Amino acid sequence: MKIKDLIKIPKVLGAGLVSDDGFIIDGQATYEYDTEKLGAIAARVVNRIKKSLDVEGASAIVYTRDNVLFLKEGAEGIIFVICQKDVNVGLVRIRLNKIA
């Protein structure tokens, strides 16, 4: 499964893969979302979790008023998925775990 497969999930607005330092490796998003900014946020949050908790393979789900942001560290980098708040969270997590 690839990043483009995550975009096909209903209510997913964008997804991408970034390096540990936040540089985009692959990304697709709707016109209103900037994958470079999302990638930088993803890298910062995951690296902060790893440093604060002294763990490897960090992941997080961030809920905002309008969106849900999924973050997961994988073998190739950090994967992020931005979705509408009423997305099927279970489906996104299952597909995300298949990638990472």
N, C-alpha and C positions, 0 to 999 in steps of 0.2 A: 504494500500500500504506500502511496506517495502523498505529498502535500496536496496535489490536485484532487485526490480522492476525498480529502477532508472538506474541501470547498463544496463538494456535491451534497453534503448533508444539509437538509433543510434548516434555515435560520443561521447558518454559518456565514459570517460576513468576510472572513479572511483567515489565512493561515500562512505560516512560514517556518523556515529553519534558519537559525542564526548561529554564528560561532560564539564561543564563550565571551568574546569581547564585543558582541553585538552587531557584527557585520552580517548582512543578509547573504545567505547562500542560495535560498529559494524562497519565493513568497508571492502570494496572490491575494488581492483584497478588492473589495468594492471601491468605487471611486472616492468615497469619503474617508477611507482609512489609509494611513501611510504605513506601509510595511516596515520602512526603516525605523520609524519612531516606535512602532510596536516591538520590533526586534530589539531595539535598545532597552526598552522597558523590560522585556522578557529576560534578557541577559542580566540586567541589574538585579531584578528580583530573585532570580534563581541563584546568582552568585552570592547575594546577601543571605539567602537561606542557607546555602552551603557553608558560608563563613560563620554565621551566627550559631548554627546547630552542629557544625562539624560533621556534615553528612555528605555522601556522594549520591548522585542520581536524584537530585531534588526535583520536586514538582509542586505545583500550587494551582488553586482555582481562586480567582479574584472576581468577586461580584461587585458591580457598580449599579447605579440606579437604572441604567438602560442596557447594560451588556454584561457578559460573562467572559473572562479571559482565562484560558487554560494554558498552563506552562508546564513543560516536562523536559528534563534533560535526557538525551539519548546518546547513543554511540557516536552519531554524526554531528551532534550539536544540540541546541535548545530549540524545541518545537513550541510554537505558540498558535493558539486558535482563538479568534475573537468571534463571539456569537451574540445573537439577540438574547435577552434575559429569559425568554420562554423556550429556549432550545431543549432538545432531549439530552440532558446532561449525561445520562448513562450511555447513550449511543456515542456521543463525542468521546467520552473516556475510554470506551472499548476500542474505538478506531485509533485513538491516540496511543493507546498501549500497544497496538499492533505495529505501529510505526517505530516507536522508541524501544 
